Amino acid sequence: MSIIFYDHLVVKTEITDFIDSLEDNDSQKGKAKQLVDDIIHQAVVEFVLDKLPKTKQTIFLEQLHERPYDPEIISYLKDHVHPEIEADIAKHLESIIEDIKRDLSINLKK
């Protein structure tokens, strides 16, 4: 799990702790954590692309592909979406985390 520009905006401790508590082997736990990371990543990319003007989307995607860890991505988004984009991403991520937690507890009841 590499560092991504939005990592400081997401708290997934409850989810990773839950996955760690499962009786699955470490490989399965790793796959589950990777799936959570993939869901979060796709949600952030989709959210940002919805907010960015079409003419700025390619540059964002190139930066994300080449340097996903670069804090300058946030600066780019602040310049081309609005200065409070970090708060918007954080709020969206809270919603995604709540959805994942809800899905995990639904699966536990089955």
C-alpha positions in Angstrom: 0.0 0.0 0.0 1.8 3.1 -1.3 1.3 6.6 -0.1 -1.3 8.6 -2.0 -1.8 12.4 -1.9 -5.1 12.0 0.0 -4.0 9.6 2.7 -4.0 12.3 5.4 -7.7 12.8 4.6 -8.9 9.2 5.3 -9.2 7.2 8.5 -9.6 3.5 7.8 -8.4 2.2 11.1 -11.7 0.6 12.1 -11.8 -1.3 8.7 -8.2 -2.5 8.9 -8.6 -3.5 12.5 -11.7 -5.5 11.6 -9.9 -7.2 8.7 -6.9 -8.0 11.0 -9.3 -9.6 13.5 -10.7 -12.0 10.9 -9.5 -15.6 11.0 -8.4 -15.6 7.4 -4.8 -16.1 6.5 -2.5 -13.1 6.0 -2.8 -13.3 2.2 -6.6 -13.0 2.3 -6.3 -10.2 4.8 -3.9 -8.4 2.5 -6.3 -8.9 -0.5 -9.2 -7.5 1.6 -7.1 -4.4 2.6 -6.0 -3.9 -1.0 -9.7 -4.0 -2.1 -10.6 -1.4 0.5 -7.7 0.8 -0.8 -8.9 0.3 -4.4 -12.5 1.3 -3.5 -11.2 4.4 -1.8 -8.9 5.3 -4.6 -11.6 4.9 -7.3 -14.0 7.0 -5.2 -11.5 9.8 -4.8 -10.5 9.8 -8.5 -14.1 9.8 -9.6 -15.0 12.6 -7.1 -12.1 14.8 -8.3 -12.8 14.2 -11.9 -16.4 15.3 -11.4 -15.2 18.5 -9.9 -12.3 19.4 -12.2 -12.9 21.1 -15.5 -12.4 18.7 -18.4 -9.4 20.7 -19.7 -7.6 20.0 -16.3 -8.4 16.3 -15.9 -5.6 15.0 -18.1 -3.0 16.9 -16.1 -4.4 15.6 -12.8 -4.4 12.0 -14.1 -0.9 12.3 -15.3 0.3 13.7 -12.0 -1.6 11.0 -10.1 -0.1 8.3 -12.3 3.5 9.6 -12.2 3.6 10.9 -8.5 0.6 9.7 -6.5 2.3 10.7 -3.3 3.0 14.3 -4.3 1.3 16.9 -2.1 1.4 19.3 -5.1 -1.7 17.4 -6.4 -3.7 19.0 -3.7 -2.3 22.4 -4.6 -3.3 21.7 -8.2 -6.8 20.8 -7.1 -7.0 23.9 -4.9 -6.1 26.1 -7.9 -8.4 24.4 -10.4 -11.4 23.3 -8.3 -11.5 25.5 -5.2 -9.4 26.2 -2.1 -11.5 24.0 0.1 -11.2 20.8 -2.0 -9.4 19.0 0.8 -12.4 19.4 3.1 -14.7 18.2 0.3 -12.5 15.1 -0.4 -12.3 14.4 3.4 -16.1 14.6 3.7 -16.6 12.3 0.7 -14.1 9.8 2.1 -16.0 9.7 5.4 -19.1 8.7 3.5 -17.2 6.0 1.6 -15.7 4.7 4.8 -19.1 4.5 6.4 -20.4 2.6 3.3 -17.6 0.1 3.6 -18.1 -0.4 7.3 -21.9 -0.9 6.7 -21.1 -3.4 4.0 -18.8 -5.3 6.2 -21.4 -5.6 9.0 -24.0 -6.7 6.5 -21.7 -9.4 5.3 -21.1 -10.5 8.9 -24.8 -11.1 9.4 -25.0 -13.5 6.4 
